[in-house]
Amino acid sequence: MAAVDWFDDRRVWDAARPPMPSFARTDRRAISQLVAHLTYGRRRYALLKEWKWRVTRLHNHLVDCATAMKRALAPGRRGWLRVPPQLGVDINLG
């Protein structure tokens, strides 16, 4: 399921979505293995010291996207997207 699937009109998400950072375009394969798919290939990146800062930047971008998505959702749908407080990411707008 993609973020756009949460909207009746995809133009709402297209307008709210933060732009994709340039590092996400160039590191698409690594990001796919680190985040989108549970593969053994992710270990190759997890062991590289230079990937630690990239993972932090990716995490921050994902939080920005989730926050933008939550704000763009119709108020009645915002409750559908909840993040447990243990994760330390507050996008729960109510």
Jmol script that loads the backbone (N, CA, C; Angstrom):
load data "model"
ATOM      1  N   MET A   1       0.843  -1.160   0.000  1.00  0.00           N
ATOM      2  CA  MET A   1       0.000   0.000   0.000  1.00  0.00           C
ATOM      3  C   MET A   1       0.894   1.231   0.000  1.00  0.00           C
ATOM      4  N   ALA A   2       0.573   2.167  -0.824  1.00  0.00           N
ATOM      5  CA  ALA A   2       1.322   3.425  -0.924  1.00  0.00           C
ATOM      6  C   ALA A   2       0.528   4.549  -0.270  1.00  0.00           C
ATOM      7  N   ALA A   3       1.206   5.608   0.082  1.00  0.00           N
ATOM      8  CA  ALA A   3       0.545   6.749   0.738  1.00  0.00           C
ATOM      9  C   ALA A   3      -0.626   7.258  -0.097  1.00  0.00           C
ATOM     10  N   VAL A   4      -0.463   7.293  -1.391  1.00  0.00           N
ATOM     11  CA  VAL A   4      -1.516   7.820  -2.264  1.00  0.00           C
ATOM     12  C   VAL A   4      -2.809   7.017  -2.147  1.00  0.00           C
ATOM     13  N   ASP A   5      -2.711   5.753  -1.752  1.00  0.00           N
ATOM     14  CA  ASP A   5      -3.894   4.902  -1.615  1.00  0.00           C
ATOM     15  C   ASP A   5      -4.814   5.350  -0.476  1.00  0.00           C
ATOM     16  N   TRP A   6      -4.337   6.175   0.408  1.00  0.00           N
ATOM     17  CA  TRP A   6      -5.127   6.657   1.536  1.00  0.00           C
ATOM     18  C   TRP A   6      -6.012   7.841   1.156  1.00  0.00           C
ATOM     19  N   PHE A   7      -5.866   8.342  -0.059  1.00  0.00           N
ATOM     20  CA  PHE A   7      -6.587   9.536  -0.493  1.00  0.00           C
ATOM     21  C   PHE A   7      -7.577   9.197  -1.608  1.00  0.00           C
ATOM     22  N   ASP A   8      -8.749   9.835  -1.567  1.00  0.00           N
ATOM     23  CA  ASP A   8      -9.726   9.667  -2.647  1.00  0.00           C
ATOM     24  C   ASP A   8      -9.231  10.332  -3.929  1.00  0.00           C
ATOM     25  N   ASP A   9      -8.533  11.437  -3.768  1.00  0.00           N
ATOM     26  CA  ASP A   9      -8.022  12.196  -4.905  1.00  0.00           C
ATOM     27  C   ASP A   9      -6.502  12.255  -4.795  1.00  0.00           C
ATOM     28  N   ARG A  10      -5.804  11.575  -5.683  1.00  0.00           N
ATOM     29  CA  ARG A  10      -4.341  11.498  -5.602  1.00  0.00           C
ATOM     30  C   ARG A  10      -3.673  12.855  -5.682  1.00  0.00           C
ATOM     31  N   ARG A  11      -4.358  13.852  -6.238  1.00  0.00           N
ATOM     32  CA  ARG A  11      -3.771  15.193  -6.332  1.00  0.00           C
ATOM     33  C   ARG A  11      -3.534  15.807  -4.957  1.00  0.00           C
ATOM     34  N   VAL A  12      -4.331  15.399  -3.966  1.00  0.00           N
ATOM     35  CA  VAL A  12      -4.134  15.906  -2.603  1.00  0.00           C
ATOM     36  C   VAL A  12      -2.768  15.462  -2.090  1.00  0.00           C
ATOM     37  N   TRP A  13      -2.451  14.182  -2.262  1.00  0.00           N
ATOM     38  CA  TRP A  13      -1.144  13.675  -1.818  1.00  0.00           C
ATOM     39  C   TRP A  13      -0.023  14.225  -2.686  1.00  0.00           C
ATOM     40  N   ASP A  14      -0.239  14.306  -3.971  1.00  0.00           N
ATOM     41  CA  ASP A  14       0.795  14.850  -4.854  1.00  0.00           C
ATOM     42  C   ASP A  14       1.195  16.262  -4.437  1.00  0.00           C
ATOM     43  N   ALA A  15       0.228  17.054  -3.987  1.00  0.00           N
ATOM     44  CA  ALA A  15       0.511  18.430  -3.560  1.00  0.00           C
ATOM     45  C   ALA A  15       1.172  18.474  -2.186  1.00  0.00           C
ATOM     46  N   ALA A  16       0.860  17.521  -1.315  1.00  0.00           N
ATOM     47  CA  ALA A  16       1.366  17.535   0.062  1.00  0.00           C
ATOM     48  C   ALA A  16       2.708  16.823   0.218  1.00  0.00           C
ATOM     49  N   ARG A  17       3.000  15.894  -0.659  1.00  0.00           N
ATOM     50  CA  ARG A  17       4.192  15.054  -0.525  1.00  0.00           C
ATOM     51  C   ARG A  17       5.475  15.880  -0.606  1.00  0.00           C
ATOM     52  N   PRO A  18       6.378  15.704   0.359  1.00  0.00           N
ATOM     53  CA  PRO A  18       7.669  16.399   0.271  1.00  0.00           C
ATOM     54  C   PRO A  18       8.448  15.893  -0.941  1.00  0.00           C
ATOM     55  N   PRO A  19       9.262  16.750  -1.535  1.00  0.00           N
ATOM     56  CA  PRO A  19      10.050  16.291  -2.684  1.00  0.00           C
ATOM     57  C   PRO A  19      11.035  15.202  -2.274  1.00  0.00           C
ATOM     58  N   MET A  20      11.291  14.303  -3.202  1.00  0.00           N
ATOM     59  CA  MET A  20      12.237  13.229  -2.927  1.00  0.00           C
ATOM     60  C   MET A  20      13.652  13.813  -2.899  1.00  0.00           C
ATOM     61  N   PRO A  21      14.393  13.546  -1.833  1.00  0.00           N
ATOM     62  CA  PRO A  21      15.763  14.063  -1.773  1.00  0.00           C
ATOM     63  C   PRO A  21      16.646  13.401  -2.822  1.00  0.00           C
ATOM     64  N   SER A  22      17.658  14.119  -3.249  1.00  0.00           N
ATOM     65  CA  SER A  22      18.525  13.591  -4.311  1.00  0.00           C
ATOM     66  C   SER A  22      19.210  12.295  -3.891  1.00  0.00           C
ATOM     67  N   PHE A  23      19.592  12.157  -2.606  1.00  0.00           N
ATOM     68  CA  PHE A  23      20.260  10.921  -2.187  1.00  0.00           C
ATOM     69  C   PHE A  23      19.334   9.718  -2.337  1.00  0.00           C
ATOM     70  N   ALA A  24      18.028   9.926  -2.215  1.00  0.00           N
ATOM     71  CA  ALA A  24      17.086   8.817  -2.346  1.00  0.00           C
ATOM     72  C   ALA A  24      17.006   8.337  -3.785  1.00  0.00           C
ATOM     73  N   ARG A  25      17.229   9.230  -4.722  1.00  0.00           N
ATOM     74  CA  ARG A  25      17.233   8.813  -6.135  1.00  0.00           C
ATOM     75  C   ARG A  25      18.487   8.025  -6.465  1.00  0.00           C
ATOM     76  N   THR A  26      19.632   8.491  -5.975  1.00  0.00           N
ATOM     77  CA  THR A  26      20.895   7.835  -6.327  1.00  0.00           C
ATOM     78  C   THR A  26      21.099   6.531  -5.566  1.00  0.00           C
ATOM     79  N   ASP A  27      20.514   6.404  -4.387  1.00  0.00           N
ATOM     80  CA  ASP A  27      20.689   5.212  -3.563  1.00  0.00           C
ATOM     81  C   ASP A  27      19.437   4.342  -3.538  1.00  0.00           C
ATOM     82  N   ARG A  28      18.682   4.359  -4.617  1.00  0.00           N
ATOM     83  CA  ARG A  28      17.387   3.675  -4.649  1.00  0.00           C
ATOM     84  C   ARG A  28      17.490   2.180  -4.321  1.00  0.00           C
ATOM     85  N   ARG A  29      18.478   1.499  -4.861  1.00  0.00           N
ATOM     86  CA  ARG A  29      18.618   0.062  -4.605  1.00  0.00           C
ATOM     87  C   ARG A  29      18.900  -0.202  -3.124  1.00  0.00           C
ATOM     88  N   ALA A  30      19.808   0.564  -2.558  1.00  0.00           N
ATOM     89  CA  ALA A  30      20.139   0.380  -1.145  1.00  0.00           C
ATOM     90  C   ALA A  30      18.929   0.671  -0.267  1.00  0.00           C
ATOM     91  N   ILE A  31      18.214   1.737  -0.568  1.00  0.00           N
ATOM     92  CA  ILE A  31      17.034   2.084   0.226  1.00  0.00           C
ATOM     93  C   ILE A  31      15.980   0.988   0.115  1.00  0.00           C
ATOM     94  N   SER A  32      15.829   0.450  -1.064  1.00  0.00           N
ATOM     95  CA  SER A  32      14.878  -0.636  -1.254  1.00  0.00           C
ATOM     96  C   SER A  32      15.244  -1.824  -0.368  1.00  0.00           C
ATOM     97  N   GLN A  33      16.518  -2.158  -0.313  1.00  0.00           N
ATOM     98  CA  GLN A  33      16.943  -3.302   0.496  1.00  0.00           C
ATOM     99  C   GLN A  33      16.923  -2.995   1.986  1.00  0.00           C
ATOM    100  N   LEU A  34      17.155  -1.738   2.360  1.00  0.00           N
ATOM    101  CA  LEU A  34      17.178  -1.377   3.779  1.00  0.00           C
ATOM    102  C   LEU A  34      15.786  -1.211   4.364  1.00  0.00           C
ATOM    103  N   VAL A  35      14.864  -0.666   3.578  1.00  0.00           N
ATOM    104  CA  VAL A  35      13.573  -0.272   4.131  1.00  0.00           C
ATOM    105  C   VAL A  35      12.409  -1.064   3.562  1.00  0.00           C
ATOM    106  N   ALA A  36      12.338  -1.150   2.257  1.00  0.00           N
ATOM    107  CA  ALA A  36      11.138  -1.678   1.623  1.00  0.00           C
ATOM    108  C   ALA A  36      11.053  -3.201   1.632  1.00  0.00           C
ATOM    109  N   HIS A  37      12.187  -3.880   1.653  1.00  0.00           N
ATOM    110  CA  HIS A  37      12.169  -5.336   1.559  1.00  0.00           C
ATOM    111  C   HIS A  37      13.055  -5.931   2.643  1.00  0.00           C
ATOM    112  N   LEU A  38      12.587  -7.000   3.225  1.00  0.00           N
ATOM    113  CA  LEU A  38      13.403  -7.711   4.205  1.00  0.00           C
ATOM    114  C   LEU A  38      14.248  -8.730   3.465  1.00  0.00           C
ATOM    115  N   THR A  39      15.480  -8.329   3.153  1.00  0.00           N
ATOM    116  CA  THR A  39      16.377  -9.212   2.418  1.00  0.00           C
ATOM    117  C   THR A  39      17.699  -9.327   3.161  1.00  0.00           C
ATOM    118  N   TYR A  40      18.440 -10.355   2.842  1.00  0.00           N
ATOM    119  CA  TYR A  40      19.779 -10.484   3.397  1.00  0.00           C
ATOM    120  C   TYR A  40      20.707  -9.419   2.819  1.00  0.00           C
ATOM    121  N   GLY A  41      20.332  -8.839   1.690  1.00  0.00           N
ATOM    122  CA  GLY A  41      21.134  -7.780   1.080  1.00  0.00           C
ATOM    123  C   GLY A  41      21.280  -6.562   1.964  1.00  0.00           C
ATOM    124  N   ARG A  42      20.360  -6.365   2.880  1.00  0.00           N
ATOM    125  CA  ARG A  42      20.430  -5.197   3.763  1.00  0.00           C
ATOM    126  C   ARG A  42      21.648  -5.258   4.680  1.00  0.00           C
ATOM    127  N   ARG A  43      22.119  -6.438   4.991  1.00  0.00           N
ATOM    128  CA  ARG A  43      23.290  -6.569   5.864  1.00  0.00           C
ATOM    129  C   ARG A  43      24.512  -5.907   5.250  1.00  0.00           C
ATOM    130  N   ARG A  44      24.627  -5.964   3.933  1.00  0.00           N
ATOM    131  CA  ARG A  44      25.766  -5.362   3.246  1.00  0.00           C
ATOM    132  C   ARG A  44      25.839  -3.869   3.551  1.00  0.00           C
ATOM    133  N   TYR A  45      24.691  -3.192   3.596  1.00  0.00           N
ATOM    134  CA  TYR A  45      24.662  -1.762   3.863  1.00  0.00           C
ATOM    135  C   TYR A  45      24.755  -1.465   5.353  1.00  0.00           C
ATOM    136  N   ALA A  46      24.172  -2.311   6.171  1.00  0.00           N
ATOM    137  CA  ALA A  46      24.182  -2.086   7.618  1.00  0.00           C
ATOM    138  C   ALA A  46      25.593  -2.119   8.182  1.00  0.00           C
ATOM    139  N   LEU A  47      26.480  -2.833   7.540  1.00  0.00           N
ATOM    140  CA  LEU A  47      27.850  -2.963   8.027  1.00  0.00           C
ATOM    141  C   LEU A  47      28.769  -1.841   7.558  1.00  0.00           C
ATOM    142  N   LEU A  48      28.314  -1.005   6.638  1.00  0.00           N
ATOM    143  CA  LEU A  48      29.143   0.085   6.121  1.00  0.00           C
ATOM    144  C   LEU A  48      28.999   1.317   7.009  1.00  0.00           C
ATOM    145  N   LYS A  49      30.101   1.824   7.524  1.00  0.00           N
ATOM    146  CA  LYS A  49      30.050   2.981   8.421  1.00  0.00           C
ATOM    147  C   LYS A  49      29.442   4.202   7.743  1.00  0.00           C
ATOM    148  N   GLU A  50      29.748   4.407   6.470  1.00  0.00           N
ATOM    149  CA  GLU A  50      29.226   5.604   5.785  1.00  0.00           C
ATOM    150  C   GLU A  50      27.718   5.563   5.579  1.00  0.00           C
ATOM    151  N   TRP A  51      27.091   4.416   5.818  1.00  0.00           N
ATOM    152  CA  TRP A  51      25.633   4.340   5.668  1.00  0.00           C
ATOM    153  C   TRP A  51      24.882   4.812   6.903  1.00  0.00           C
ATOM    154  N   LYS A  52      25.565   4.949   8.021  1.00  0.00           N
ATOM    155  CA  LYS A  52      24.864   5.367   9.237  1.00  0.00           C
ATOM    156  C   LYS A  52      24.218   6.728   9.069  1.00  0.00           C
ATOM    157  N   TRP A  53      24.917   7.687   8.491  1.00  0.00           N
ATOM    158  CA  TRP A  53      24.324   9.020   8.303  1.00  0.00           C
ATOM    159  C   TRP A  53      23.248   8.978   7.236  1.00  0.00           C
ATOM    160  N   ARG A  54      23.382   8.128   6.244  1.00  0.00           N
ATOM    161  CA  ARG A  54      22.347   8.026   5.213  1.00  0.00           C
ATOM    162  C   ARG A  54      21.045   7.485   5.798  1.00  0.00           C
ATOM    163  N   VAL A  55      21.165   6.521   6.685  1.00  0.00           N
ATOM    164  CA  VAL A  55      19.967   5.950   7.307  1.00  0.00           C
ATOM    165  C   VAL A  55      19.264   7.009   8.144  1.00  0.00           C
ATOM    166  N   THR A  56      20.028   7.838   8.837  1.00  0.00           N
ATOM    167  CA  THR A  56      19.437   8.921   9.619  1.00  0.00           C
ATOM    168  C   THR A  56      18.709   9.901   8.708  1.00  0.00           C
ATOM    169  N   ARG A  57      19.318  10.271   7.599  1.00  0.00           N
ATOM    170  CA  ARG A  57      18.659  11.185   6.648  1.00  0.00           C
ATOM    171  C   ARG A  57      17.413  10.549   6.073  1.00  0.00           C
ATOM    172  N   LEU A  58      17.478   9.274   5.770  1.00  0.00           N
ATOM    173  CA  LEU A  58      16.310   8.570   5.242  1.00  0.00           C
ATOM    174  C   LEU A  58      15.198   8.530   6.289  1.00  0.00           C
ATOM    175  N   HIS A  59      15.545   8.226   7.516  1.00  0.00           N
ATOM    176  CA  HIS A  59      14.558   8.212   8.601  1.00  0.00           C
ATOM    177  C   HIS A  59      13.873   9.573   8.710  1.00  0.00           C
ATOM    178  N   ASN A  60      14.649  10.641   8.707  1.00  0.00           N
ATOM    179  CA  ASN A  60      14.081  11.980   8.828  1.00  0.00           C
ATOM    180  C   ASN A  60      13.143  12.293   7.658  1.00  0.00           C
ATOM    181  N   HIS A  61      13.506  11.861   6.473  1.00  0.00           N
ATOM    182  CA  HIS A  61      12.644  12.086   5.308  1.00  0.00           C
ATOM    183  C   HIS A  61      11.332  11.305   5.447  1.00  0.00           C
ATOM    184  N   LEU A  62      11.416  10.065   5.924  1.00  0.00           N
ATOM    185  CA  LEU A  62      10.206   9.268   6.103  1.00  0.00           C
ATOM    186  C   LEU A  62       9.281   9.881   7.157  1.00  0.00           C
ATOM    187  N   VAL A  63       9.847  10.429   8.222  1.00  0.00           N
ATOM    188  CA  VAL A  63       9.036  11.103   9.231  1.00  0.00           C
ATOM    189  C   VAL A  63       8.374  12.338   8.616  1.00  0.00           C
ATOM    190  N   ASP A  64       9.124  13.095   7.804  1.00  0.00           N
ATOM    191  CA  ASP A  64       8.540  14.262   7.120  1.00  0.00           C
ATOM    192  C   ASP A  64       7.382  13.842   6.220  1.00  0.00           C
ATOM    193  N   CYS A  65       7.561  12.741   5.499  1.00  0.00           N
ATOM    194  CA  CYS A  65       6.493  12.253   4.613  1.00  0.00           C
ATOM    195  C   CYS A  65       5.268  11.824   5.412  1.00  0.00           C
ATOM    196  N   ALA A  66       5.495  11.095   6.507  1.00  0.00           N
ATOM    197  CA  ALA A  66       4.367  10.639   7.328  1.00  0.00           C
ATOM    198  C   ALA A  66       3.621  11.815   7.942  1.00  0.00           C
ATOM    199  N   THR A  67       4.355  12.831   8.361  1.00  0.00           N
ATOM    200  CA  THR A  67       3.727  14.022   8.933  1.00  0.00           C
ATOM    201  C   THR A  67       2.919  14.760   7.874  1.00  0.00           C
ATOM    202  N   ALA A  68       3.484  14.914   6.687  1.00  0.00           N
ATOM    203  CA  ALA A  68       2.763  15.582   5.594  1.00  0.00           C
ATOM    204  C   ALA A  68       1.521  14.794   5.214  1.00  0.00           C
ATOM    205  N   MET A  69       1.646  13.467   5.203  1.00  0.00           N
ATOM    206  CA  MET A  69       0.501  12.629   4.874  1.00  0.00           C
ATOM    207  C   MET A  69      -0.606  12.798   5.898  1.00  0.00           C
ATOM    208  N   LYS A  70      -0.230  12.768   7.155  1.00  0.00           N
ATOM    209  CA  LYS A  70      -1.213  12.894   8.231  1.00  0.00           C
ATOM    210  C   LYS A  70      -1.941  14.233   8.141  1.00  0.00           C
ATOM    211  N   ARG A  71      -1.201  15.298   7.869  1.00  0.00           N
ATOM    212  CA  ARG A  71      -1.817  16.628   7.764  1.00  0.00           C
ATOM    213  C   ARG A  71      -2.744  16.726   6.562  1.00  0.00           C
ATOM    214  N   ALA A  72      -2.412  16.025   5.488  1.00  0.00           N
ATOM    215  CA  ALA A  72      -3.207  16.114   4.261  1.00  0.00           C
ATOM    216  C   ALA A  72      -4.455  15.236   4.299  1.00  0.00           C
ATOM    217  N   LEU A  73      -4.466  14.234   5.174  1.00  0.00           N
ATOM    218  CA  LEU A  73      -5.636  13.364   5.270  1.00  0.00           C
ATOM    219  C   LEU A  73      -6.846  14.142   5.783  1.00  0.00           C
ATOM    220  N   ALA A  74      -8.000  13.731   5.350  1.00  0.00           N
ATOM    221  CA  ALA A  74      -9.235  14.302   5.891  1.00  0.00           C
ATOM    222  C   ALA A  74      -9.264  14.025   7.388  1.00  0.00           C
ATOM    223  N   PRO A  75      -9.771  14.959   8.204  1.00  0.00           N
ATOM    224  CA  PRO A  75      -9.756  14.772   9.664  1.00  0.00           C
ATOM    225  C   PRO A  75     -10.305  13.426  10.117  1.00  0.00           C
ATOM    226  N   GLY A  76     -11.325  12.915   9.487  1.00  0.00           N
ATOM    227  CA  GLY A  76     -11.894  11.631   9.879  1.00  0.00           C
ATOM    228  C   GLY A  76     -10.991  10.450   9.594  1.00  0.00           C
ATOM    229  N   ARG A  77     -10.002  10.631   8.748  1.00  0.00           N
ATOM    230  CA  ARG A  77      -9.084   9.546   8.392  1.00  0.00           C
ATOM    231  C   ARG A  77      -7.772   9.603   9.161  1.00  0.00           C
ATOM    232  N   ARG A  78      -7.502  10.680   9.844  1.00  0.00           N
ATOM    233  CA  ARG A  78      -6.219  10.819  10.542  1.00  0.00           C
ATOM    234  C   ARG A  78      -6.015   9.754  11.597  1.00  0.00           C
ATOM    235  N   GLY A  79      -7.093   9.300  12.197  1.00  0.00           N
ATOM    236  CA  GLY A  79      -6.993   8.251  13.211  1.00  0.00           C
ATOM    237  C   GLY A  79      -6.521   6.924  12.648  1.00  0.00           C
ATOM    238  N   TRP A  80      -6.586   6.767  11.344  1.00  0.00           N
ATOM    239  CA  TRP A  80      -6.134   5.530  10.714  1.00  0.00           C
ATOM    240  C   TRP A  80      -4.620   5.372  10.789  1.00  0.00           C
ATOM    241  N   LEU A  81      -3.933   6.488  10.910  1.00  0.00           N
ATOM    242  CA  LEU A  81      -2.471   6.483  10.881  1.00  0.00           C
ATOM    243  C   LEU A  81      -1.952   6.818  12.275  1.00  0.00           C
ATOM    244  N   ARG A  82      -1.646   5.795  13.030  1.00  0.00           N
ATOM    245  CA  ARG A  82      -1.155   5.975  14.402  1.00  0.00           C
ATOM    246  C   ARG A  82       0.259   5.407  14.513  1.00  0.00           C
ATOM    247  N   VAL A  83       1.091   6.099  15.239  1.00  0.00           N
ATOM    248  CA  VAL A  83       2.451   5.638  15.491  1.00  0.00           C
ATOM    249  C   VAL A  83       2.583   5.389  16.991  1.00  0.00           C
ATOM    250  N   PRO A  84       3.020   4.200  17.386  1.00  0.00           N
ATOM    251  CA  PRO A  84       3.178   3.926  18.816  1.00  0.00           C
ATOM    252  C   PRO A  84       4.185   4.902  19.440  1.00  0.00           C
ATOM    253  N   PRO A  85       3.888   5.423  20.619  1.00  0.00           N
ATOM    254  CA  PRO A  85       4.792   6.389  21.247  1.00  0.00           C
ATOM    255  C   PRO A  85       6.185   5.827  21.527  1.00  0.00           C
ATOM    256  N   GLN A  86       6.319   4.513  21.624  1.00  0.00           N
ATOM    257  CA  GLN A  86       7.614   3.898  21.886  1.00  0.00           C
ATOM    258  C   GLN A  86       8.615   4.165  20.766  1.00  0.00           C
ATOM    259  N   LEU A  87       8.124   4.473  19.573  1.00  0.00           N
ATOM    260  CA  LEU A  87       9.020   4.720  18.444  1.00  0.00           C
ATOM    261  C   LEU A  87       9.663   6.097  18.515  1.00  0.00           C
ATOM    262  N   GLY A  88       9.147   6.957  19.367  1.00  0.00           N
ATOM    263  CA  GLY A  88       9.760   8.277  19.523  1.00  0.00           C
ATOM    264  C   GLY A  88       9.501   9.218  18.370  1.00  0.00           C
ATOM    265  N   VAL A  89       8.491   8.936  17.563  1.00  0.00           N
ATOM    266  CA  VAL A  89       8.125   9.780  16.426  1.00  0.00           C
ATOM    267  C   VAL A  89       6.695  10.224  16.636  1.00  0.00           C
ATOM    268  N   ASP A  90       6.490  11.522  16.777  1.00  0.00           N
ATOM    269  CA  ASP A  90       5.144  12.003  17.063  1.00  0.00           C
ATOM    270  C   ASP A  90       4.531  12.631  15.820  1.00  0.00           C
ATOM    271  N   ILE A  91       3.675  11.866  15.149  1.00  0.00           N
ATOM    272  CA  ILE A  91       2.911  12.429  14.036  1.00  0.00           C
ATOM    273  C   ILE A  91       1.418  12.310  14.334  1.00  0.00           C
ATOM    274  N   ASN A  92       1.088  11.950  15.563  1.00  0.00           N
ATOM    275  CA  ASN A  92      -0.303  11.750  15.944  1.00  0.00           C
ATOM    276  C   ASN A  92      -0.991  13.094  16.147  1.00  0.00           C
ATOM    277  N   LEU A  93      -1.589  13.611  15.080  1.00  0.00           N
ATOM    278  CA  LEU A  93      -2.223  14.926  15.114  1.00  0.00           C
ATOM    279  C   LEU A  93      -3.592  14.897  15.745  1.00  0.00           C
ATOM    280  N   GLY A  94      -4.158  13.729  15.907  1.00  0.00           N
ATOM    281  CA  GLY A  94      -5.488  13.633  16.514  1.00  0.00           C
ATOM    282  C   GLY A  94      -6.574  13.400  15.519  1.00  0.00           C
TER     283      GLY A  94
END
end "model"
wireframe off; spacefill off
backbone 0.3
color backbone group
